[in-house]
Amino acid sequence: MEEVVGDNASPLTALANWRNDFSKAFQYYLDRSVPHITRRWLGTLAAAAVYFMRVFYVQGFYVVSYGLGIYILNLLTGFMSPKDDPELEALDGTSLPTKDSDEFRPFIRRLPEFKFWYAITKAFCVAFLMTFISVLNIPVYWPTLFFFWVFLFLLTMKQQITHMIKHRYIPFNIGKQIYAGKKSAESTKVHRKD
């Protein structure tokens, strides 16, 4: 099949080409943003501030904000959970190491940081756009939604923290890890005689 070029090109072909070019450019800049963690999160905080200012200014869209809060809570749970659930692995026979002699397996998140950031940023952008659709401005008593969200947050975090304590993992890196491996490696070295 021949592609039509020039004046006879269909508008759909031009739109598809533009979409393809935009997608490549967007992916290029998204890939370049990976190592800039602080800047990415500052951009997300700016998007969140713009969204909250819009909701405050309009004095509405509380149901949209509640849905956004539930979505972020779901993302946070995925971010704090291990990729391989120890409770399911115990049934399979493969589990996290419980003794010092067991093999070390690092904590791998179910939802990596970059995907977590990207999903939250998209969520704030979509929620911001939803504030321009008047049908979604459902009148509700917002303190009820807020306290229900706080209740869900506390219940979810209690469950997550209980899971973390039970399986002895911490989903956050706090400072530089210091390993005692150097001292033990020096004591077990075999000295050669020349």
C-alpha positions as CSV (number, residue, x, y, z in Angstrom):
1,M,0.0,0.0,0.0
2,E,1.4,3.4,-1.0
3,E,1.5,6.3,1.4
4,V,0.1,9.5,0.0
5,V,2.4,12.5,0.4
6,G,1.8,16.1,-0.3
7,D,-1.5,17.9,-0.8
8,N,-3.5,14.6,-1.1
9,A,-2.4,13.4,2.4
10,S,-5.3,12.7,4.7
11,P,-5.8,14.7,7.9
12,L,-5.7,11.4,9.8
13,T,-2.2,10.6,8.5
14,A,-1.0,14.1,9.6
15,L,-2.6,13.6,13.0
16,A,-1.0,10.2,13.4
17,N,2.4,11.6,12.4
18,W,2.0,14.5,14.9
19,R,0.9,12.1,17.6
20,N,3.9,9.8,16.9
21,D,6.4,12.8,17.0
22,F,4.8,14.1,20.2
23,S,5.0,10.7,21.8
24,K,8.7,10.3,21.0
25,A,9.5,13.8,22.3
26,F,7.5,13.2,25.5
27,Q,9.2,9.9,26.1
28,Y,12.6,11.5,25.4
29,Y,12.1,14.2,28.1
30,L,10.5,11.6,30.5
31,D,13.6,9.4,30.2
32,R,15.9,12.4,30.8
33,S,14.0,13.2,34.0
34,V,14.8,9.8,35.6
35,P,17.9,10.8,37.6
36,H,16.5,14.2,38.7
37,I,14.4,12.8,41.7
38,T,14.2,16.0,43.7
39,R,13.3,18.2,40.7
40,R,10.6,15.7,39.6
41,W,9.0,15.7,43.1
42,L,9.2,19.5,43.3
43,G,7.3,19.6,40.0
44,T,4.7,17.3,41.3
45,L,4.3,19.4,44.5
46,A,3.8,22.4,42.2
47,A,1.1,20.5,40.3
48,A,-0.5,19.5,43.6
49,A,-0.4,23.1,44.8
50,V,-2.1,24.3,41.6
51,Y,-4.8,21.7,41.9
52,F,-5.5,22.5,45.6
53,M,-5.6,26.3,44.7
54,R,-8.1,25.5,42.0
55,V,-10.3,23.5,44.3
56,F,-10.0,26.2,47.0
57,Y,-10.9,28.9,44.5
58,V,-13.9,27.1,43.1
59,Q,-15.0,25.8,46.5
60,G,-16.1,22.5,45.0
61,F,-15.1,19.2,43.3
62,Y,-14.7,17.5,46.6
63,V,-15.7,14.1,45.2
64,V,-12.9,14.5,42.6
65,S,-10.5,15.3,45.4
66,Y,-11.7,12.3,47.4
67,G,-11.2,10.0,44.4
68,L,-7.7,11.5,43.9
69,G,-6.9,10.8,47.6
70,I,-8.1,7.2,47.3
71,Y,-6.0,6.7,44.2
72,I,-2.9,8.2,45.8
73,L,-3.5,6.0,48.9
74,N,-3.6,2.9,46.6
75,L,-0.3,4.1,44.9
76,L,1.3,4.6,48.3
77,T,0.4,1.1,49.4
78,G,2.0,-0.3,46.2
79,F,5.1,1.8,46.8
80,M,5.5,0.6,50.3
81,S,4.9,-3.1,49.5
82,P,7.5,-5.6,48.5
83,K,7.3,-7.0,45.0
84,D,7.3,-10.5,46.3
85,D,4.8,-10.8,49.1
86,P,6.4,-12.9,51.9
87,E,3.0,-14.3,53.0
88,L,2.4,-15.8,49.5
89,E,6.0,-17.0,49.3
90,A,5.7,-18.9,52.6
91,L,3.0,-21.0,50.9
92,D,5.3,-21.7,47.9
93,G,8.3,-22.6,50.1
94,T,10.4,-19.6,49.1
95,S,10.5,-16.9,51.7
96,L,12.6,-14.0,52.9
97,P,15.8,-14.8,54.8
98,T,15.2,-15.2,58.5
99,K,18.7,-16.1,59.6
100,D,22.1,-14.4,59.2
101,S,23.3,-17.3,57.2
102,D,20.5,-17.0,54.6
103,E,21.0,-15.2,51.4
104,F,20.5,-11.4,51.4
105,R,17.7,-10.2,49.1
106,P,17.2,-6.5,48.8
107,F,13.9,-4.8,49.2
108,I,12.3,-4.4,45.8
109,R,9.1,-2.4,45.6
110,R,5.9,-3.5,43.9
111,L,5.6,0.0,42.4
112,P,9.0,1.6,41.6
113,E,9.7,5.2,42.6
114,F,9.6,6.5,39.0
115,K,6.3,4.9,38.2
116,F,4.9,6.1,41.6
117,W,6.0,9.6,40.7
118,Y,4.6,9.5,37.2
119,A,1.2,8.1,38.3
120,I,0.8,10.7,41.0
121,T,1.8,13.5,38.6
122,K,-0.7,12.2,36.0
123,A,-3.4,11.9,38.7
124,F,-3.0,15.6,39.7
125,C,-3.1,16.7,36.1
126,V,-6.2,14.7,35.3
127,A,-7.9,15.8,38.5
128,F,-7.1,19.4,37.6
129,L,-8.6,19.0,34.2
130,M,-11.7,17.4,35.8
131,T,-12.3,20.6,37.8
132,F,-13.3,22.3,34.5
133,I,-16.2,19.8,34.0
134,S,-19.1,21.2,35.9
135,V,-21.0,17.9,36.0
136,L,-18.3,16.5,38.3
137,N,-18.9,19.3,40.9
138,I,-21.3,17.2,43.0
139,P,-22.4,19.0,46.1
140,V,-21.4,17.1,49.2
141,Y,-20.4,17.9,52.8
142,W,-16.7,17.8,52.4
143,P,-15.7,17.2,56.1
144,T,-17.4,13.8,55.9
145,L,-15.4,12.8,52.9
146,F,-12.2,14.1,54.5
147,F,-12.7,12.2,57.8
148,F,-13.6,9.0,55.9
149,W,-10.4,9.3,53.9
150,V,-8.4,9.9,57.1
151,F,-10.0,6.7,58.5
152,L,-9.1,4.7,55.4
153,F,-5.6,6.1,55.5
154,L,-5.1,5.2,59.1
155,L,-6.6,1.7,58.6
156,T,-4.4,1.1,55.5
157,M,-1.2,2.3,57.2
158,K,-1.9,0.2,60.3
159,Q,-2.2,-2.8,58.1
160,Q,0.9,-1.9,56.1
161,I,3.0,-1.2,59.2
162,T,1.8,-4.5,60.7
163,H,2.9,-6.3,57.5
164,M,6.3,-4.5,57.7
165,I,6.9,-5.5,61.3
166,K,5.8,-9.1,60.7
167,H,8.2,-9.6,57.8
168,R,10.9,-7.3,59.0
169,Y,11.4,-4.9,56.1
170,I,11.7,-1.1,55.7
171,P,10.5,0.3,52.4
172,F,12.7,3.4,52.7
173,N,16.4,4.0,52.4
174,I,17.5,6.1,55.3
175,G,21.0,7.4,54.7
176,K,23.9,5.4,53.4
177,Q,24.0,1.7,54.3
178,I,27.0,0.6,56.3
179,Y,28.0,-3.0,56.0
180,A,30.1,-4.9,58.5
181,G,31.3,-7.1,55.7
182,K,34.8,-5.6,55.5
183,K,35.9,-6.7,59.1
184,S,34.5,-10.2,58.7
185,A,36.1,-10.5,55.3
186,E,39.5,-9.6,56.7
187,S,39.3,-12.1,59.5
188,T,38.5,-14.9,57.1
189,K,41.2,-14.2,54.6
190,V,43.7,-16.9,54.0
191,H,47.2,-15.5,54.0
192,R,49.5,-16.9,51.4
193,K,53.1,-17.7,52.1
194,D,55.4,-16.6,49.3
